[in-house]
Each structure stands twice: as structure tokens, then as C-alpha cells.
Amino acid sequence: MNCVFKALSDPTRRRVLQLLRQRPLSAGELADHFAVSKPTMSAHFSVLQEAGLIEAEKTGRTILYRLKMSVLEDALLGFAQTLGWKGKAPDGARHPTGNGRDKRSDFKRLKEQA
């Protein structure tokens, strides 16, 4: 969880996540939104990948990045639970891992409570 929050601590990386929320983008398309060098952007992409927040798919010379929202949701839920929040999924909700809990529902409820 610490590596997720480290990745989120930088405004450039947060903006990358916002852009990827709309659709997958290539490294070049993402870099066009920032006034920094390509090596600097590459370092940001590495931090986000290490945290599991994005995934990269290389096709030829192009790298396409996608947002992995479930990792962010899990980190936020974990953090909320360390503060004593005890979220419970509604009856009938299913968690993708099959344990009966729907973390997405917990996340939505957490956002509504904020």
C-alpha cells in the first residue's frame, strides 16, 4: 500500500492517472500533456507501474498504458480500514475474488461518506 501512496504523492503522476481514466494512451500521448522530458515521464510511468496502478502493453515501438483502477480502490479501502472504517458490501454483492465482498461497493460507499 505504501508504494501506491508514494506514487500518488506526485501531481504529475496523479494527472497521468486522470488522463488514463478516460482511455488508454500511449507514452507519447501522455508526454504531450506535460512540459517535462521523456526520460522524466518514463520515470513517472515506472513508479506508477511498480505501484500496480497502470499496466503497459508494448506493440512495436509504441507503449500503451492503461489504468488499473482496482489497485487504487484496494489501497484506498485498506487505508480507510486502518483508520477504523468497517465497510460492508450490500447483501447479494459479489467480490471478484469470490469471497462474497464487493470492494467496489465499499469504495463507492466510502466516497459517499466523505
Backbone as CSV, one residue per row, in Angstrom:
resi,resn,N_x,N_y,N_z,CA_x,CA_y,CA_z,C_x,C_y,C_z
1,MET,0.829,-1.185,0.000,0.000,0.000,0.000,0.881,1.259,0.000
2,ASN,2.043,1.214,0.655,2.908,2.394,0.705,3.365,2.842,-0.674
3,CYS,3.659,1.875,-1.558,4.122,2.263,-2.896,3.008,2.941,-3.683
4,VAL,1.752,2.590,-3.409,0.632,3.262,-4.079,0.575,4.718,-3.641
5,PHE,0.675,4.961,-2.341,0.595,6.338,-1.869,1.829,7.147,-2.252
6,LYS,2.975,6.504,-2.356,4.166,7.192,-2.863,3.920,7.632,-4.305
7,ALA,3.343,6.738,-5.100,3.052,7.072,-6.497,2.049,8.216,-6.584
8,LEU,1.077,8.232,-5.696,0.041,9.268,-5.713,0.517,10.608,-5.155
9,SER,1.679,10.621,-4.520,2.160,11.849,-3.882,2.612,12.908,-4.885
10,ASP,2.843,12.520,-6.116,3.344,13.453,-7.122,2.208,13.943,-8.019
11,PRO,2.076,15.268,-8.202,0.982,15.796,-9.027,1.040,15.351,-10.489
12,THR,2.220,15.152,-11.025,2.335,14.689,-12.412,1.752,13.284,-12.541
13,ARG,2.084,12.421,-11.593,1.571,11.052,-11.640,0.058,11.023,-11.421
14,ARG,-0.452,11.889,-10.553,-1.905,11.955,-10.363,-2.589,12.395,-11.650
15,ARG,-1.984,13.339,-12.371,-2.550,13.799,-13.640,-2.507,12.690,-14.694
16,VAL,-1.445,11.899,-14.710,-1.369,10.758,-15.624,-2.547,9.819,-15.364
17,LEU,-2.836,9.539,-14.102,-3.955,8.662,-13.767,-5.281,9.255,-14.220
18,GLN,-5.429,10.570,-14.062,-6.655,11.232,-14.531,-6.813,11.073,-16.037
19,LEU,-5.740,11.246,-16.770,-5.795,11.109,-18.225,-6.119,9.672,-18.632
20,LEU,-5.525,8.718,-17.934,-5.761,7.311,-18.266,-7.159,6.852,-17.865
21,ARG,-7.798,7.586,-17.004,-9.166,7.240,-16.612,-10.105,7.368,-17.805
22,GLN,-9.792,8.278,-18.727,-10.626,8.494,-19.900,-10.479,7.353,-20.902
23,ARG,-9.232,6.922,-21.129,-8.957,5.844,-22.087,-7.479,5.504,-22.025
24,PRO,-7.087,4.325,-22.527,-5.663,4.006,-22.606,-4.957,4.988,-23.547
25,LEU,-3.728,5.346,-23.204,-2.953,6.292,-24.005,-1.526,5.787,-24.176
26,SER,-0.917,6.180,-25.274,0.489,5.827,-25.500,1.377,6.728,-24.653
27,ALA,2.619,6.314,-24.494,3.582,7.117,-23.743,3.721,8.503,-24.364
28,GLY,3.759,8.566,-25.679,3.883,9.846,-26.366,2.676,10.739,-26.151
29,GLU,1.471,10.164,-26.215,0.254,10.943,-25.981,0.234,11.510,-24.566
30,LEU,0.647,10.701,-23.602,0.701,11.175,-22.218,1.748,12.271,-22.060
31,ALA,2.928,12.043,-22.639,4.027,13.015,-22.510,3.654,14.372,-23.099
32,ASP,2.803,14.390,-24.131,2.387,15.647,-24.752,1.643,16.570,-23.789
33,HIS,1.119,16.022,-22.697,0.370,16.818,-21.721,1.268,17.492,-20.674
34,PHE,2.570,17.232,-20.733,3.465,17.712,-19.684,4.683,18.407,-20.280
35,ALA,5.164,19.401,-19.572,6.350,20.153,-20.013,7.600,19.601,-19.331
36,VAL,7.798,18.295,-19.445,8.978,17.648,-18.878,9.586,16.743,-19.946
37,SER,10.802,16.292,-19.717,11.488,15.453,-20.699,10.872,14.049,-20.739
38,LYS,11.103,13.355,-21.837,10.611,11.981,-21.970,11.229,11.049,-20.925
39,PRO,12.534,11.199,-20.600,13.084,10.353,-19.524,12.388,10.600,-18.177
40,THR,12.015,11.848,-17.914,11.294,12.154,-16.668,9.935,11.474,-16.674
41,MET,9.233,11.536,-17.818,7.938,10.873,-17.918,8.103,9.366,-17.756
42,SER,9.144,8.819,-18.341,9.406,7.385,-18.225,9.592,6.987,-16.760
43,ALA,10.267,7.828,-16.002,10.453,7.559,-14.569,9.109,7.574,-13.846
44,HIS,8.243,8.521,-14.204,6.902,8.564,-13.607,6.118,7.298,-13.953
45,PHE,6.192,6.871,-15.219,5.491,5.653,-15.626,6.000,4.455,-14.833
46,SER,7.301,4.393,-14.596,7.889,3.281,-13.836,7.355,3.237,-12.409
47,VAL,7.254,4.393,-11.771,6.734,4.445,-10.396,5.279,3.970,-10.371
48,LEU,4.495,4.421,-11.344,3.087,4.019,-11.407,2.941,2.526,-11.680
49,GLN,3.801,1.983,-12.541,3.771,0.545,-12.815,4.195,-0.259,-11.592
50,GLU,5.239,0.189,-10.918,5.727,-0.502,-9.724,4.643,-0.562,-8.649
51,ALA,3.840,0.486,-8.568,2.744,0.531,-7.598,1.546,-0.292,-8.063
52,GLY,1.577,-0.747,-9.302,0.469,-1.535,-9.833,-0.713,-0.704,-10.291
53,LEU,-0.527,0.613,-10.411,-1.636,1.495,-10.780,-1.888,1.548,-12.281
54,ILE,-0.859,1.238,-13.064,-1.023,1.201,-14.516,-0.352,-0.060,-15.050
55,GLU,-0.769,-0.451,-16.245,-0.091,-1.545,-16.924,0.282,-1.073,-18.316
56,ALA,1.349,-1.633,-18.835,1.867,-1.226,-20.143,1.801,-2.399,-21.101
57,GLU,1.456,-2.073,-22.340,1.442,-3.068,-23.405,2.270,-2.520,-24.554
58,LYS,3.341,-3.226,-24.887,4.233,-2.760,-25.944,3.874,-3.436,-27.258
59,THR,3.665,-2.618,-28.281,3.399,-3.103,-29.628,4.368,-2.390,-30.554
60,GLY,5.356,-3.112,-31.032,6.392,-2.478,-31.850,7.163,-1.478,-31.008
61,ARG,7.158,-0.224,-31.438,7.853,0.833,-30.693,6.920,1.649,-29.813
62,THR,5.641,1.287,-29.800,4.638,2.038,-29.042,4.315,1.318,-27.737
63,ILE,4.249,2.086,-26.664,3.831,1.550,-25.364,2.495,2.181,-25.025
64,LEU,1.481,1.343,-24.820,0.147,1.800,-24.459,-0.059,1.554,-22.970
65,TYR,-0.477,2.596,-22.241,-0.695,2.487,-20.795,-2.180,2.457,-20.496
66,ARG,-2.542,1.621,-19.506,-3.926,1.500,-19.041,-3.955,1.670,-17.528
67,LEU,-5.028,2.259,-17.038,-5.241,2.422,-15.608,-5.763,1.119,-15.015
68,LYS,-5.242,0.754,-13.852,-5.725,-0.414,-13.113,-6.454,0.107,-11.874
69,MET,-7.704,0.459,-12.055,-8.489,1.109,-11.007,-8.643,0.245,-9.758
70,SER,-8.715,-1.069,-9.920,-8.927,-1.945,-8.762,-7.799,-1.823,-7.748
71,VAL,-6.580,-1.601,-8.196,-5.447,-1.455,-7.272,-5.616,-0.190,-6.437
72,LEU,-6.030,0.886,-7.085,-6.265,2.146,-6.372,-7.403,1.981,-5.363
73,GLU,-8.475,1.331,-5.783,-9.603,1.100,-4.881,-9.174,0.279,-3.671
74,ASP,-8.415,-0.782,-3.901,-7.942,-1.626,-2.803,-7.071,-0.838,-1.823
75,ALA,-6.199,0.019,-2.344,-5.322,0.813,-1.474,-6.136,1.794,-0.641
76,LEU,-7.114,2.433,-1.258,-7.942,3.389,-0.518,-8.780,2.691,0.544
77,LEU,-9.315,1.530,0.203,-10.073,0.765,1.195,-9.182,0.300,2.339
78,GLY,-7.999,-0.178,1.999,-7.068,-0.609,3.038,-6.704,0.523,3.969
79,PHE,-6.474,1.695,3.392,-6.141,2.863,4.196,-7.315,3.246,5.092
80,ALA,-8.508,3.252,4.539,-9.699,3.595,5.329,-9.881,2.608,6.479
81,GLN,-9.599,1.343,6.217,-9.752,0.339,7.262,-8.703,0.496,8.351
82,THR,-7.515,0.986,8.031,-6.511,1.226,9.073,-6.953,2.354,9.996
83,LEU,-7.846,3.201,9.491,-8.383,4.289,10.305,-9.645,3.876,11.057
84,GLY,-10.015,2.603,10.924,-11.151,2.091,11.677,-12.444,1.997,10.901
85,TRP,-12.431,2.327,9.611,-13.652,2.227,8.817,-13.959,0.761,8.573
86,LYS,-15.180,0.372,8.835,-15.589,-1.019,8.659,-16.682,-1.076,7.600
87,GLY,-16.276,-1.088,6.351,-17.234,-1.139,5.249,-17.791,-2.532,5.075
88,LYS,-19.038,-2.585,4.669,-19.689,-3.866,4.417,-20.443,-3.759,3.109
89,ALA,-20.289,-4.767,2.278,-20.968,-4.781,0.988,-22.448,-5.072,1.199
90,PRO,-23.292,-4.544,0.319,-24.717,-4.840,0.427,-24.968,-6.331,0.193
91,ASP,-26.089,-6.831,0.706,-26.443,-8.239,0.515,-26.502,-8.558,-0.974
92,GLY,-25.983,-9.711,-1.332,-26.013,-10.151,-2.714,-24.847,-9.660,-3.548
93,ALA,-24.047,-8.760,-3.025,-22.890,-8.256,-3.783,-21.820,-9.327,-3.809
94,ARG,-21.119,-9.394,-4.916,-20.067,-10.397,-5.060,-18.738,-9.710,-5.285
95,HIS,-17.718,-10.224,-4.635,-16.359,-9.729,-4.816,-15.724,-10.507,-5.960
96,PRO,-14.923,-9.841,-6.807,-14.306,-10.537,-7.942,-13.466,-11.749,-7.540
97,THR,-12.949,-11.776,-6.328,-12.147,-12.928,-5.920,-13.024,-14.059,-5.400
98,GLY,-14.327,-13.820,-5.307,-15.241,-14.878,-4.910,-15.444,-15.000,-3.419
99,ASN,-14.949,-14.056,-2.603,-15.118,-14.193,-1.164,-16.394,-13.515,-0.651
100,GLY,-17.266,-13.088,-1.575,-18.548,-12.538,-1.167,-18.565,-11.043,-0.950
101,ARG,-17.417,-10.400,-0.867,-17.366,-8.952,-0.648,-17.110,-8.248,-1.952
102,ASP,-17.747,-7.139,-2.143,-17.563,-6.333,-3.350,-16.841,-5.059,-2.947
103,LYS,-15.525,-5.024,-3.140,-14.741,-3.865,-2.730,-15.156,-2.622,-3.486
104,ARG,-15.638,-2.766,-4.709,-16.094,-1.603,-5.454,-17.271,-0.945,-4.732
105,SER,-18.183,-1.757,-4.205,-19.307,-1.207,-3.460,-18.815,-0.502,-2.210
106,ASP,-17.836,-1.106,-1.521,-17.260,-0.470,-0.340,-16.645,0.872,-0.704
107,PHE,-15.923,0.905,-1.822,-15.260,2.138,-2.249,-16.286,3.224,-2.545
108,LYS,-17.350,2.874,-3.241,-18.389,3.861,-3.556,-19.006,4.400,-2.277
109,ARG,-19.264,3.507,-1.318,-19.854,3.937,-0.062,-18.894,4.852,0.706
110,LEU,-17.602,4.523,0.673,-16.584,5.353,1.321,-16.584,6.750,0.730
111,LYS,-16.650,6.843,-0.593,-16.671,8.149,-1.256,-17.916,8.937,-0.853
112,GLU,-19.067,8.244,-0.742,-20.303,8.921,-0.373,-20.251,9.439,1.061
113,GLN,-19.541,8.708,1.942,-19.450,9.110,3.336,-18.508,10.286,3.548
114,ALA,-17.610,10.513,2.596,-16.608,11.589,2.740,-17.244,12.965,2.604
